[in-house]
Amino acid sequence: MKHNILYLIIILTVLACGEEKQLDVASLEFENVLASENMDTLVAKKKELYDEQKKLSDQIKRLNDKISLLDVNSNFPLVTTLETKAENFTHFVELQGNVTTNNLVVITAEYSGLLTDVYVKKGQKVKKGQILAKIDDGGLSQQLTQMQIQADLAKTTYERQARLWEQNIGSEIQFLQAKSNYEAQEEAVKQMKQQIAKATVTAPFSGTIDEIIADEGNNVAPGSQLMRLINLSNMYIEADVPERFIADVTNGKTVEIYFPVLDKSMASKVRQAGNFINAANRTFRIEVDVPEQGGFIKPNLTAKLRINDYSNEQSILIPQNIISENALGQQYVYAIDDIKNQIGKVTRLIIKTGKTQGDVIEVVEGLKPGLNLILEGARSVKQGQTVKVDNF
């Protein structure tokens, strides 16, 4: 027995040495050919190596085919999965609006005449009621002086006549004439003052003179533009919302405001949701407050709004591209049950979906956390089919 073992060892040693010598000989032969200067020898060696390479490639292919036949799992379609889970879902309505303000007005002339004085300049801050400009009243002030004198005389006459009437002196007609004359003179003075007041231009609210339109010395008429007054302390954004969101976009809803030109964002709320549907475009109007931002926000500036109309902390979200629809109009997805050694069976699940946000959609019925939905390969499988999961 011992002799047999020793003999076997000797044989293996001799074979190993023989193989090593063969490799050494082949390597030496290749080096000799490479060192030769004979073109025919080099080309012949190259062809020989190509033939050996082709032979090895054919053998490798046959081995792969045999392995595929023996590996039963290799014939199953390969898919990837997505595990469902409950997560927070916040949906936004995205709109575009414009900044506006109620305190923006072009002040116009109410009286016809020469613009004699402009008391303010562009960029100046003014207060409500402050005199901004003066228009020549064409002598109405002098007429008012004369009318005031006549009114004072009519008042004195009326007061004396009233005292006499109280003492039963004079006639009632004289008393009534004096009273009527006095009241007529007072009304005439009042109307003249109102007319003259139109020649004085005052600020309707506190703000900043944004532009001087008419200069001193210009002749103006009622309706002529004189200057623009603006107050930036109470600005808001107006936007039109499609009517399908009328129950979701309401007063107090949170809004994310983004100004593309300024690359600036801020948070606000819906301060007013309109109660009127525009029949032309089926929208209703909302107003969103604009917090003060150091004067960078201007009227008519474009703003993008994202209004949070729906939130759910326990939503199941899935990619929209894995959803299919059957002939009855039902939506469905494919899941894999009982995955063992990366192998499982396909199950079709009927679902109902809700709101979308980007590439994902909320599933409101048909799914629960912990399911393995088919992600890649969802369009090429069918109910009950066995598949192999690549990422499990």
Residue pairs with C-beta under 8 A, 6 or more apart in sequence:
30 45
33 41
33 42
33 45
34 42
36 42
67 74
68 74
68 75
73 341
73 342
73 343
73 388
76 343
76 386
76 387
76 388
77 377
77 380
77 381
77 385
77 387
77 388
78 377
78 387
78 388
78 390
79 336
79 374
79 375
79 376
79 377
79 378
79 381
79 387
79 388
79 389
79 390
80 374
80 375
80 376
80 377
80 389
80 390
80 391
81 336
81 372
81 373
81 374
81 375
81 389
81 391
81 392
82 318
82 319
82 322
82 372
82 373
82 374
82 375
83 370
83 371
83 372
83 373
84 316
84 318
84 367
84 368
84 369
84 370
84 371
84 373
85 316
85 369
85 370
86 313
86 314
86 315
86 316
86 369
87 314
87 315
87 316
87 317
88 311
88 312
88 313
88 315
89 310
89 311
89 312
89 313
89 315
89 317
89 355
89 357
89 362
90 308
90 310
90 311
90 357
91 308
91 309
91 310
91 311
91 355
91 357
91 362
92 256
92 306
92 307
92 308
92 309
92 357
93 241
93 245
93 248
93 249
93 305
93 306
93 307
93 309
94 304
94 305
94 306
95 239
95 240
95 241
95 304
95 305
95 307
96 239
96 302
96 303
96 304
96 305
97 237
97 238
97 239
97 240
97 288
97 302
97 303
97 305
98 237
98 238
98 239
98 300
98 301
98 302
98 303
99 235
99 236
99 237
99 290
99 297
99 298
99 299
99 300
99 301
99 302
99 303
100 235
100 236
100 237
100 238
100 299
100 300
101 230
101 231
101 232
101 234
101 235
101 236
101 299
102 234
103 205
103 207
103 229
103 230
103 231
103 232
103 233
103 234
104 228
104 229
104 230
104 231
104 299
105 204
105 205
105 228
105 229
105 230
106 213
106 225
106 227
106 228
106 229
107 132
107 201
107 203
107 204
107 225
107 226
107 227
107 228
107 229
108 222
108 223
108 224
108 225
108 226
109 115
109 135
109 201
109 214
109 220
109 221
109 222
109 223
109 224
109 226
110 198
110 222
111 135
111 137
111 195
111 198
111 199
111 220
111 222
112 135
112 220
112 221
112 222
113 135
113 136
113 137
113 138
113 199
113 219
113 220
114 135
114 136
114 217
114 218
114 219
114 220
115 133
115 134
115 135
115 136
115 214
115 215
115 216
115 217
115 218
115 219
115 220
115 226
116 134
116 135
116 136
116 216
117 133
117 134
117 216
118 132
118 133
118 212
118 214
118 215
118 216
118 227
119 131
119 132
119 133
119 134
120 126
120 132
120 133
120 209
120 212
120 227
121 209
121 212
122 209
122 210
122 211
122 212
123 208
123 209
123 210
124 208
124 209
125 206
125 207
125 208
125 209
126 132
126 203
126 206
126 207
126 208
126 209
126 229
127 203
127 206
128 203
128 204
128 205
128 206
129 202
129 203
130 202
130 203
131 200
131 201
131 202
132 201
132 202
132 203
132 209
132 226
132 227
133 200
133 201
133 226
133 227
134 199
134 200
134 201
135 198
135 199
135 200
135 201
135 220
136 199
137 195
137 196
137 199
140 192
140 195
140 196
140 199
141 196
143 192
144 189
144 192
144 193
144 196
147 185
147 188
147 189
147 192
148 189
150 185
151 182
151 185
151 186
151 188
151 189
154 178
154 181
154 182
154 184
154 185
154 186
155 182
155 185
155 186
157 178
157 181
157 182
158 178
158 179
158 181
158 182
160 178
161 170
161 174
161 175
161 178
161 179
162 175
162 178
162 179
164 170
164 175
165 172
165 174
165 175
201 226
203 229
204 229
205 229
205 231
206 231
207 229
207 230
207 231
207 232
208 229
208 230
208 231
208 232
209 227
209 228
209 229
210 227
210 228
210 229
210 230
211 227
211 228
212 226
212 227
213 225
213 226
213 227
213 228
214 220
214 224
214 225
214 226
214 227
220 226
230 299
232 292
232 295
232 297
232 298
233 292
235 290
235 297
235 299
236 271
236 287
236 288
236 289
236 290
237 257
237 287
237 288
237 290
237 303
237 305
238 285
238 286
238 287
239 285
239 286
239 288
239 305
240 278
240 281
240 283
240 284
240 285
241 249
241 273
241 283
241 284
241 285
241 286
241 307
242 282
242 283
243 277
243 282
243 283
243 284
245 309
246 277
246 284
248 309
248 310
249 270
249 273
249 286
249 307
249 309
250 270
250 273
251 270
251 271
251 272
251 273
252 269
252 270
253 269
253 270
253 307
253 308
253 309
254 267
254 269
254 307
254 308
255 267
255 268
255 269
255 270
255 288
255 305
255 306
255 307
255 308
256 265
256 267
256 305
256 306
256 307
256 308
257 265
257 266
257 267
257 268
257 288
257 290
257 303
257 304
257 305
258 264
258 265
258 303
258 304
258 305
258 306
259 265
259 297
259 301
259 302
259 303
259 304
260 302
260 304
261 301
261 302
262 296
262 297
262 301
264 293
264 296
266 290
266 291
266 293
268 288
268 289
268 290
268 291
269 288
269 289
270 286
270 287
270 288
270 307
271 287
271 288
271 289
272 286
272 287
273 284
273 286
274 284
274 285
274 286
275 284
276 284
276 285
277 283
277 284
278 284
278 285
288 305
290 297
310 355
312 362
315 362
315 363
316 362
316 363
316 367
316 368
316 369
317 360
317 361
317 362
317 363
318 333
318 360
318 361
318 363
318 367
318 373
319 359
319 360
319 361
319 375
320 356
320 359
320 360
320 361
321 359
322 333
322 334
322 373
322 374
322 375
322 378
323 331
323 332
323 333
323 351
323 353
323 361
324 331
324 332
324 333
324 378
324 379
325 331
325 332
326 332
330 350
331 350
331 351
331 352
331 353
332 348
332 349
332 350
332 351
333 348
333 349
333 351
333 367
333 373
333 374
333 378
334 346
334 347
334 348
334 349
334 373
334 374
334 378
334 381
334 383
335 346
335 347
335 348
335 349
335 371
335 372
335 373
335 374
336 344
336 345
336 346
336 347
336 372
336 374
336 387
336 389
337 344
337 345
337 347
338 344
338 345
339 372
339 389
339 392
342 388
342 389
342 390
342 392
343 386
343 387
343 388
343 389
344 372
344 386
344 387
344 389
345 384
345 385
345 386
345 387
346 374
346 381
346 382
346 383
346 384
346 385
346 386
346 387
347 383
347 384
348 383
349 366
349 367
349 371
350 366
351 363
351 365
351 366
351 367
352 363
352 364
352 365
352 366
353 361
353 362
353 363
353 364
354 361
354 362
354 363
354 364
355 361
355 362
356 362
367 373
372 389
372 392
374 381
374 387
376 390
377 387
381 387
